[in-house]
Amino acid sequence: MNFVKVTEVCEDPDGLGETSVLVYDGVKLSGNIAVYVDRSGTGTYLVVERVIETESGLRTVSDPGSVLFDANLPQKLTIQEIAAMTALEILEVLAYAGNH
């Protein structure tokens, strides 16, 4: 399993020309797909997204349709904990997330 850092460059919504850079823990799946987690909120935001490889690592594409799947999980989980789960355990977590 290839644990990676996934970088997201966010354009300034106010149009002032400032950008912010967010870095997430993730796993490169296959080709240009990665799964990563944002743990900055009360739970865990899980994202499966198309990425591009740059000199500094993986970066989100930020194109329409680049996010293939996302879910807000009520509990705090690291990418390592998610990667260690069986498929059925992940489905259970996702089913529980859908009830909130």
DSSP file (Angstrom, degrees, kcal/mol; ACC not computed):
  #  RESIDUE AA STRUCTURE BP1 BP2  ACC     N-H-->O    O-->H-N    N-H-->O    O-->H-N    TCO  KAPPA ALPHA  PHI   PSI    X-CA   Y-CA   Z-CA
    1    1 A M              0   0    0      0, 0.0     2,-0.9     0, 0.0    28,-0.1   0.000 360.0 360.0 360.0 133.3    0.0    0.0    0.0
    2    2 A N  E     -A   28   0A   0     26,-0.5    26,-2.2    27,-0.1     2,-0.3  -0.789 360.0-161.8-103.5  94.2    1.4    3.4   -1.0
    3    3 A F  E     +A   27   0A   0     -2,-0.9     2,-0.3    24,-0.2    24,-0.3  -0.581  23.9 166.8 -74.3 134.8    0.7    6.0    1.6
    4    4 A V  E     -A   26   0A   0     22,-2.6    22,-2.8    -2,-0.3     2,-0.4  -0.829  39.2-110.1-139.4 172.0    1.1    9.5    0.1
    5    5 A K  E     -A   25   0A   0     -2,-0.3    53,-1.0    20,-0.2     2,-0.5  -0.944  28.7-156.0-105.6 134.1    0.5   13.2    0.7
    6    6 A V  E     -Ab  24  58A   0     18,-2.8    18,-2.9    -2,-0.4     2,-0.4  -0.959   7.3-153.3-114.3 125.8   -2.2   14.7   -1.5
    7    7 A T  E     -Ab  23  59A   0     51,-2.5    53,-2.7    -2,-0.5     2,-0.5  -0.818   7.3-166.8-103.3 135.5   -2.0   18.5   -2.1
    8    8 A E  E     -A   22   0A   0     14,-3.1    14,-2.8    -2,-0.4     2,-0.6  -0.987   8.1-154.6-120.0 124.8   -5.0   20.6   -2.9
    9    9 A V  E     -A   21   0A   0     -2,-0.5     2,-0.6    12,-0.2    12,-0.2  -0.889  13.8-159.4 -99.6 118.7   -4.5   24.2   -4.2
   10   10 A C  E     -A   20   0A   0     10,-3.2    10,-2.3    -2,-0.6     2,-0.1  -0.869   9.1-138.0-105.5 123.0   -7.5   26.3   -3.4
   11   11 A E  E     -A   19   0A   0     -2,-0.6     8,-0.2     8,-0.2     7,-0.0  -0.439  34.6 -95.2 -73.3 151.7   -8.1   29.5   -5.3
   12   12 A D    >   -     0   0    0      6,-0.7     3,-1.4     1,-0.2     5,-0.3  -0.553  27.2-153.2 -69.2 119.1   -9.3   32.6   -3.4
   13   13 A P  T 3  S+     0   0    0      0, 0.0    -1,-0.2     0, 0.0     6,-0.0   0.713  93.6  59.7 -68.1 -18.5  -13.1   32.8   -3.5
   14   14 A D  T 3  S-     0   0    0      4,-0.1    -2,-0.1    -3,-0.0    -3,-0.0   0.530 109.0-122.6 -86.4  -6.1  -12.9   36.6   -3.1
   15   15 A G  S <  S+     0   0    0     -3,-1.4    -4,-0.0     3,-0.2    -1,-0.0   0.732  72.1 130.5  74.6  22.0  -10.8   37.0   -6.2
   16   16 A L  S    S-     0   0    0      2,-0.2     3,-0.1     1,-0.0    -1,-0.1   0.441  78.5-111.7 -87.6   0.7   -8.0   38.7   -4.4
   17   17 A G  S    S+     0   0    0      1,-0.3     2,-0.3    -5,-0.3    -1,-0.0   0.473  74.2 132.0  86.5   1.4   -5.4   36.4   -6.0
   18   18 A E        -     0   0    0     -7,-0.0    -6,-0.7     2,-0.0     2,-0.3  -0.684  35.6-167.1 -88.7 140.5   -4.5   34.6   -2.8
   19   19 A T  E     -A   11   0A   0     -2,-0.3     2,-0.4    -8,-0.2    -8,-0.2  -0.887   7.5-149.7-121.0 156.1   -4.3   30.8   -2.8
   20   20 A S  E     -A   10   0A   0    -10,-2.3   -10,-3.2    -2,-0.3     2,-0.5  -0.935   7.4-144.8-122.7 152.1   -4.1   28.4    0.0
   21   21 A V  E     -A    9   0A   0     -2,-0.4     2,-0.4   -12,-0.2   -12,-0.2  -0.969  12.9-170.2-119.8 125.2   -2.5   25.0    0.0
   22   22 A L  E     -A    8   0A   0    -14,-2.8   -14,-3.1    -2,-0.5     2,-0.5  -0.933   5.3-159.3-114.4 138.0   -4.0   22.0    1.9
   23   23 A V  E     -A    7   0A   0     -2,-0.4     2,-0.3   -16,-0.2   -16,-0.2  -0.975  11.2-173.5-122.3 128.5   -2.1   18.8    2.4
   24   24 A Y  E     -A    6   0A   0    -18,-2.9   -18,-2.8    -2,-0.5     2,-0.4  -0.845  28.0-113.8-119.8 153.0   -3.9   15.5    3.3
   25   25 A D  E     +AC   5  37A   0     12,-0.6    12,-2.0    -2,-0.3     2,-0.3  -0.704  53.6 150.4 -80.3 136.4   -2.8   12.0    4.2
   26   26 A G  E     -AC   4  36A   0    -22,-2.8   -22,-2.6    -2,-0.4     2,-0.4  -0.870  43.4-116.2-152.8-175.7   -3.8    9.5    1.5
   27   27 A V  E     -AC   3  35A   0      8,-2.8     8,-2.5    -2,-0.3     2,-0.5  -0.999  25.4-130.9-133.0 129.2   -3.3    6.3   -0.4
   28   28 A K  E     -AC   2  34A   0    -26,-2.2   -26,-0.5    -2,-0.4     6,-0.3  -0.708  27.0-175.1 -77.9 125.9   -2.6    6.1   -4.1
   29   29 A L        -     0   0    0      4,-2.4     2,-0.3    -2,-0.5    -1,-0.2   0.840  49.8 -38.0 -87.7 -95.1   -4.9    3.5   -5.6
   30   30 A S  S >  S-     0   0    0      3,-0.1     3,-1.5     0, 0.0    -1,-0.3  -0.981 102.1 -22.6-136.1 149.7   -4.3    2.8   -9.2
   31   31 A G  T 3  S-     0   0    0     -2,-0.3    -2,-0.0     1,-0.2    19,-0.0  -0.332 129.5 -16.6  57.6-121.6   -3.3    5.0  -12.1
   32   32 A N  T 3  S+     0   0    0     -2,-0.1    19,-2.9    -4,-0.1     2,-0.4  -0.132 109.9 107.5-109.9  36.5   -4.3    8.6  -11.3
   33   33 A I  E <   + D   0  50A   0     -3,-1.5    -4,-2.4    17,-0.2     2,-0.3  -0.939  38.8 172.7-118.0 136.4   -6.7    7.9   -8.4
   34   34 A A  E     -CD  28  49A   0     15,-2.4    15,-2.7    -2,-0.4     2,-0.4  -0.974  22.2-145.4-136.8 153.7   -6.1    8.5   -4.7
   35   35 A V  E     +CD  27  48A   0     -8,-2.5    -8,-2.8    -2,-0.3     2,-0.3  -0.966  28.9 169.0-114.1 136.4   -8.2    8.3   -1.6
   36   36 A Y  E     -CD  26  47A   0     11,-2.5    11,-2.6    -2,-0.4     2,-0.4  -0.950  23.5-133.5-144.4 164.8   -7.4   10.9    1.1
   37   37 A V  E     -CD  25  46A   0    -12,-2.0   -12,-0.6    -2,-0.3     2,-0.6  -0.950   1.3-156.9-125.4 141.6   -8.9   12.1    4.4
   38   38 A D  E     + D   0  45A   0      7,-2.4     7,-2.7    -2,-0.4     3,-0.3  -0.974  14.6 174.8-111.8 114.5   -9.5   15.6    5.8
   39   39 A R        +     0   0    0     -2,-0.6    -1,-0.1     5,-0.2     5,-0.1   0.100  48.5 106.1-106.6  20.5   -9.7   15.4    9.6
   40   40 A S  S    S+     0   0    0      5,-0.1    -1,-0.2     2,-0.0     4,-0.1   0.708  73.9  58.1 -76.4 -19.1  -10.0   19.1   10.2
   41   41 A G  S    S-     0   0    0     -3,-0.3     4,-0.0     2,-0.3    35,-0.0  -0.002 110.6 -77.6 -92.3-158.5  -13.7   19.0   11.1
   42   42 A T  S    S+     0   0    0      2,-0.0    34,-0.1    34,-0.0     2,-0.1   0.757 114.3  12.2 -76.7 -24.1  -15.5   17.1   13.8
   43   43 A G  S    S-     0   0    0     -5,-0.1     2,-0.4    32,-0.1    -2,-0.3  -0.118 100.2 -70.6-121.5-140.1  -15.4   13.8   11.8
   44   44 A T  E     - E   0  73A   0     29,-2.5    29,-3.6    31,-0.3     2,-0.7  -0.995  28.2-150.3-129.6 126.6  -13.5   12.6    8.8
   45   45 A Y  E     -DE  38  72A   0     -7,-2.7    -7,-2.4    -2,-0.4     2,-0.5  -0.881  19.4-160.7 -96.3 113.7  -14.1   13.7    5.2
   46   46 A L  E     -DE  37  71A   0     25,-2.9    25,-2.1    -2,-0.7     2,-0.4  -0.830  11.1-177.1 -99.9 129.2  -13.2   10.8    2.9
   47   47 A V  E     -DE  36  70A   0    -11,-2.6   -11,-2.5    -2,-0.5     2,-0.5  -0.989  21.2-165.7-132.4 133.7  -12.5   11.6   -0.7
   48   48 A V  E     +DE  35  69A   0     21,-3.2    20,-2.4    -2,-0.4    21,-1.6  -0.986  35.4 160.1-111.7 119.8  -11.7    9.4   -3.7
   49   49 A E  E     -DE  34  67A   0    -15,-2.7   -15,-2.4    -2,-0.5     2,-0.2  -0.961  45.8-102.9-144.5 153.0  -10.4   11.7   -6.5
   50   50 A R  E     -D   33   0A   0     16,-2.5    11,-1.4    -2,-0.3    12,-0.3  -0.569  45.8-175.6 -71.4 140.5   -8.4   11.9   -9.7
   51   51 A V  E     -F   60   0A   0    -19,-2.9     2,-0.4    -2,-0.2     9,-0.2  -0.882  19.9-137.1-133.6 164.6   -4.9   13.3   -9.1
   52   52 A I  E     -F   59   0A   0      7,-2.7     7,-2.5    -2,-0.3     2,-0.5  -0.938  22.4-121.8-121.0 150.2   -1.9   14.3  -11.1
   53   53 A E  E     +F   58   0A   0     -2,-0.4     5,-0.2     5,-0.2     2,-0.2  -0.801  35.6 175.7 -93.1 127.0    1.7   13.5  -10.2
   54   54 A T  E >   -F   57   0A   0      3,-3.6     3,-1.2    -2,-0.5     0, 0.0  -0.640  49.1 -92.7-118.1 177.9    3.9   16.6   -9.9
   55   55 A E  T 3  S+     0   0    0      1,-0.3     3,-0.1    -2,-0.2    -2,-0.0   0.823 128.0  46.1 -60.7 -30.6    7.6   17.0   -8.9
   56   56 A S  T 3  S-     0   0    0      1,-0.3     2,-0.3     0, 0.0    -1,-0.3   0.401 124.6 -91.3 -95.8   3.3    6.4   17.6   -5.3
   57   57 A G  E <  S- F   0  54A   0     -3,-1.2    -3,-3.6   -53,-0.0     2,-0.3  -0.924  73.2 -10.4 128.2-152.8    4.0   14.6   -5.2
   58   58 A L  E     -bF   6  53A   0    -53,-1.0   -51,-2.5    -2,-0.3     2,-0.4  -0.670  55.2-173.0 -91.1 141.4    0.3   14.1   -5.9
   59   59 A R  E     -bF   7  52A   0     -7,-2.5    -7,-2.7    -2,-0.3   -51,-0.2  -0.990  28.4-109.2-132.9 141.3   -2.1   17.1   -6.5
   60   60 A T  E     - F   0  51A   0    -53,-2.7   -51,-0.2    -2,-0.4    -9,-0.2  -0.320  20.5-137.7 -64.6 152.8   -5.8   17.2   -6.8
   61   61 A V        -     0   0    0    -11,-1.4    -1,-0.1     2,-0.1   -10,-0.1   0.853  16.9-157.5 -82.2 -37.3   -7.1   17.9  -10.3
   62   62 A S        +     0   0    0    -12,-0.3   -11,-0.1     1,-0.2    -2,-0.1   0.739  44.4 133.9  63.0  25.8   -9.9   20.3   -9.3
   63   63 A D  S >  S-     0   0    0    -13,-0.1     3,-2.2     1,-0.1     4,-0.3  -0.704  70.8 -83.9 -97.3 156.1  -11.8   19.7  -12.6
   64   64 A P  T 3  S+     0   0    0      0, 0.0    -1,-0.1     0, 0.0     0, 0.0  -0.382 119.3  18.5 -56.4 132.7  -15.5   19.1  -12.7
   65   65 A G  T 3  S+     0   0    0      2,-0.1   -15,-0.1    -2,-0.1    -3,-0.0   0.465  88.0 117.1  84.9   1.7  -16.0   15.4  -12.1
   66   66 A S    <   +     0   0    0     -3,-2.2   -16,-2.5   -17,-0.1     2,-0.7   0.807  58.3  77.6 -74.3 -27.2  -12.6   14.8  -10.6
   67   67 A V  E     +E   49   0A   0     -4,-0.3   -18,-0.3   -18,-0.2     3,-0.1  -0.748  58.5 179.2 -82.2 115.8  -14.2   13.8   -7.2
   68   68 A L  E     -     0   0A   0    -20,-2.4     2,-0.3    -2,-0.7   -19,-0.2   0.775  66.5  -3.5 -88.2 -29.8  -15.3   10.2   -7.8
   69   69 A F  E     +E   48   0A   0    -21,-1.6   -21,-3.2     2,-0.0    -1,-0.3  -0.957  62.3 175.3-161.3 141.7  -16.7    9.6   -4.3
   70   70 A D  E     +E   47   0A   0     -2,-0.3     2,-0.3   -23,-0.2   -23,-0.2  -0.991   1.8 176.2-149.1 153.4  -16.9   11.5   -1.0
   71   71 A A  E     -E   46   0A   0    -25,-2.1   -25,-2.9    -2,-0.3     2,-0.7  -0.982  28.5-130.8-155.9 141.9  -18.4   10.9    2.4
   72   72 A N  E     -E   45   0A   0     -2,-0.3   -27,-0.2   -27,-0.2    -2,-0.0  -0.872  27.0-159.1 -93.6 114.1  -18.6   12.6    5.8
   73   73 A L  E     -E   44   0A   0    -29,-3.6   -29,-2.5    -2,-0.7     4,-0.1  -0.800  13.9-141.0 -95.0 134.2  -17.8   10.0    8.4
   74   74 A P  S    S+     0   0    0      0, 0.0     2,-0.2     0, 0.0    -1,-0.1   0.772  81.1  63.2 -69.0 -25.0  -19.0   10.9   11.9
   75   75 A Q  S    S-     0   0    0    -31,-0.1     2,-0.6   -32,-0.1   -31,-0.3  -0.657  91.1-106.8-101.0 157.4  -15.9    9.5   13.7
   76   76 A K        +     0   0    0     -2,-0.2     2,-0.4   -33,-0.1   -32,-0.1  -0.716  46.8 170.3 -80.6 119.6  -12.2   10.6   13.4
   77   77 A L        -     0   0    0     -2,-0.6     2,-0.2    -4,-0.1    -4,-0.1  -0.991  26.1-137.4-131.0 139.6  -10.3    8.0   11.4
   78   78 A T     >  -     0   0    0     -2,-0.4     4,-2.1     1,-0.1     5,-0.2  -0.486  29.7-112.4 -84.7 164.6   -6.8    8.2   10.0
   79   79 A I  H  > S+     0   0    0      1,-0.2     4,-2.6     2,-0.2     5,-0.1   0.837 120.0  56.6 -65.7 -31.0   -6.0    7.0    6.5
   80   80 A Q  H  > S+     0   0    0      2,-0.2     4,-1.5     1,-0.2    -1,-0.2   0.901 106.7  48.3 -66.6 -40.3   -4.0    4.1    8.1
   81   81 A E  H  4 S+     0   0    0      2,-0.2     4,-0.5     1,-0.2    -2,-0.2   0.907 113.6  46.9 -65.5 -41.4   -7.1    3.0   10.0
   82   82 A I  H >< S+     0   0    0     -4,-2.1     3,-1.2     1,-0.2    -2,-0.2   0.915 110.3  52.7 -65.9 -42.5   -9.3    3.1    6.9
   83   83 A A  H 3< S+     0   0    0     -4,-2.6    -1,-0.2     1,-0.3    -2,-0.2   0.804 106.1  54.7 -63.9 -29.0   -6.6    1.2    4.9
   84   84 A A  T 3< S+     0   0    0     -4,-1.5    -1,-0.3    -5,-0.1    -2,-0.2   0.586  90.2 100.6 -81.2  -9.9   -6.5   -1.5    7.5
   85   85 A M  S <  S-     0   0    0     -3,-1.2     2,-0.1    -4,-0.5    -3,-0.0  -0.390  73.5-121.6 -75.9 151.7  -10.3   -2.1    7.3
   86   86 A T     >  -     0   0    0      1,-0.1     4,-2.2    -2,-0.1     5,-0.2  -0.423  33.8-102.9 -78.5 166.7  -11.9   -4.9    5.4
   87   87 A A  H  > S+     0   0    0      1,-0.2     4,-2.3     2,-0.2     5,-0.2   0.896 124.0  51.4 -58.3 -40.8  -14.4   -4.1    2.7
   88   88 A L  H  > S+     0   0    0      2,-0.2     4,-2.1     1,-0.2    -1,-0.2   0.871 107.7  51.9 -67.2 -36.4  -17.3   -5.0    5.0
   89   89 A E  H  > S+     0   0    0      2,-0.2     4,-2.2     1,-0.2    -1,-0.2   0.908 110.1  49.0 -65.3 -41.1  -15.9   -2.8    7.8
   90   90 A I  H  X S+     0   0    0     -4,-2.2     4,-2.6     1,-0.2    -2,-0.2   0.916 110.0  51.4 -64.1 -42.7  -15.7    0.1    5.4
   91   91 A L  H  X S+     0   0    0     -4,-2.3     4,-2.6     1,-0.2    -1,-0.2   0.887 108.7  51.9 -61.2 -38.3  -19.3   -0.5    4.2
   92   92 A E  H  X S+     0   0    0     -4,-2.1     4,-2.2     2,-0.2    -1,-0.2   0.922 110.5  47.5 -63.8 -44.1  -20.5   -0.5    7.8
   93   93 A V  H  X S+     0   0    0     -4,-2.2     4,-2.0     1,-0.2    -2,-0.2   0.918 113.9  47.7 -62.2 -43.9  -18.8    2.8    8.5
   94   94 A L  H  X S+     0   0    0     -4,-2.6     4,-1.7     2,-0.2    -2,-0.2   0.881 110.4  51.6 -66.4 -38.4  -20.3    4.3    5.3
   95   95 A A  H  < S+     0   0    0     -4,-2.6     4,-0.5     1,-0.2    -1,-0.2   0.903 110.9  48.2 -64.4 -40.3  -23.8    2.9    6.2
   96   96 A Y  H >< S+     0   0    0     -4,-2.2     3,-1.1     1,-0.2    -2,-0.2   0.874 108.1  55.1 -66.4 -37.3  -23.5    4.5    9.6
   97   97 A A  H >< S+     0   0    0     -4,-2.0     3,-1.4     1,-0.2    -1,-0.2   0.848 101.3  59.1 -64.3 -34.0  -22.4    7.8    8.0
   98   98 A G  T 3< S+     0   0    0     -4,-1.7    -1,-0.2     1,-0.3    -2,-0.2   0.642  95.8  63.4 -70.5 -14.2  -25.5    7.8    5.8
   99   99 A N  T <         0   0    0     -3,-1.1    -1,-0.3    -4,-0.5    -2,-0.2   0.313 360.0 360.0 -92.0   8.1  -27.7    7.8    8.9
  100  100 A H    <         0   0    0     -3,-1.4    -1,-0.2    -4,-0.0    -2,-0.2   0.377 360.0 360.0-120.2 360.0  -26.5   11.2   10.1
